[in-house]
């Protein structure tokens, strides 16, 4: 380690931590704006402000080559005269000439400063967008640079365009100013930009050296050099994130002790041999094997189980809990909604009837007298499995020996909420988090890179694919006729609305209006209708749900409270009103409420004719595939990674240059390299890894990887 410190001391690693105020051309006022608008606090932040895009600056136009179709051009010439045009729209106009003709340069503001700065009859390079009127060309507010400075400076063939804001523009901090500041900084900082990756990795992947990559990303000399520079910097960013996540996973397994469930006892064996309601799929068996392996070690299990709607995650969860019970421990299952917790409770009670297990339900609406009994029995160890909502997180809820925590639809819970369950035991219980929202592989590797991931990627046999169609409001009578045909066959129907009350801002079907319309088209006593929405009292909601579950009503009119957890095998039709209002993930979840029986099921997406391009893509995707993972990839491209999966790893997705949607291939290579590195050298002790060890050590000091590669 001493060698490393000597190397980095010689390079002065603190140089790039210098406050941005001290850079020539910045000063206190500009520094304040750069901090507030672009979060640029230090030299380091500025040198890692990467361009959004580039404009080709390889060609110099002649004035007689200009055409009305030109976008942005650069010309070499001289300003021959300046004049002020008075009146409405006061402006400063310059005549700019080369050997082939002339063009007008126009400024609508900053006249005094520009007049003082411009030198007549002196060669300049101008750059900007041209306007054409009556075959005469003009260029408003051009970028201007003396030809002598242009040739002397760090020139790039493609002009970088940096992130900006209205406030920056108003304060005169233009793209040219930012590029100039980076040029000034680069001349000072070049000696302090050391290599941050091990030589074997750079050689194996043919990566451009780091200093060269930073130079070419700001001042690209060619398209090829820019591509290599971007690849190098994207890999570096993703590599250190993956190294951090994999190291966290490794540390979790070695440092955080868990209860070893070293036997598979009578409860699991009896259920598997005698009471399993159906044959497990190969995917379910594989996942159970992975979970059993985790539970059998002294390390705490920390596993994500993802499986599409109806893939059979619940049975895997139950069998995992039975392993805990067989080893003398309690288990709990936490769901995000009361409806889903009741669904789990009733389903598990039914499955466990032959096993003589003690299963209880705890919700926010549970009466105080019942709650007191549950608390007492839980501490006495008389309850084997506790199912509930956020109520499980209350301080009064104490277990005798909680061994396994299962969290369903986990992205609906915050990190701190889930962490509360850890504190209910001496040792942290094993944790299995489940989601029916398929997570794209690139997102799973980033957001959940520190978890072990299991995937149930096949549906139980006998399930028929749900037929999905898109219908416009003008087809409503035909859709109603189809519903009547299905009800005549003894089937049931969901009709889901996006809003509870009419909104003037959005022209979407409103639940209550829709309910009245459906009531007229499906009158009593021939038809019975249930209605469920989020503003109802829990008891009223449960009553209406129960009527539908028992087949007393044929139609369920609801908002998205039925998105998860409702299991009615007899329901064969899902109608989603104003389907353009929903995201792909939500549409897929809602579709998953049908298709649970042996009969053919249908999902009908109802919309008006006015649809955005994104809405059209979502609807076309829904009608073309039932594959949740394929849908998730499209959803990620449409929405971006922002808040799709909550805050399990807050901050990981605030990337400087990489894009997990576009750079999935680089991400996989980075994860593979990080994994191989830790496999060969878990503590990064080898001499060839000393640079990585130094950079990685800074993770404890800084959150953003560009803050510690200095």
Secondary structure, DSSP 4 states (H G I P E B T S, - for coil): -HHHHHHHHHTTTTGGGSBGGGSTTTHHHHHHHHHHHH---BHHHHHT---SEEEE-S--B-GGG--TT--EEEEEEEEEEEEEE-STT-EEEEEEEETTEEEEEEESS-HHHHHHH--TT-EEEEEEEEEEETTEEEEET-EEEEHHHHHHS---SEEEE----HHHHHTT--HHHHHHHHHHHHHHHGGG----S-HHHHHHHTPPPHHHHHHHHHS-SSHHHHHHHHHHHHHHHHHHHHHHHHHHHHHHHHHSB--------HHHHHIIIII-SSPPPHHHHHHHHHHHHHHTSSBPPEEEEEE-TTS-HHHHHHHHHHHHHHTT-EEEEE-SSHHHHHHHHHHHHHHTGGGT--EEEE-TTS-HHHHHHHHHHHHHT--SEEEESGGGGSTT---SSEEEEEETTGGGS-HHHHHHHHTTSSSPPEEEEEESS---HHHHHHHTTTSEEEEE-SPPTTPPPPEEEEEEGGGHHHHHHHHHHHHHTT-EEEEE-SBSS--SSS---BHHHHHHHHHHHS-TTT--EEEE-TTS-HHHHHHHHHHHHTTS-SEEEE-GGGSSS---TTEEEEEETTGGGS-HHHHHHHHTTS--SSS--EEEEEE-S---HHHHHHHHHHHH---HHHHHHHHHHHH-STTTTTTTTTTTT--SS--TTTTHHHHHHHHHHHHHHHHH-TT--SGGGHHHHHHHHGGGT-SSHHHH--
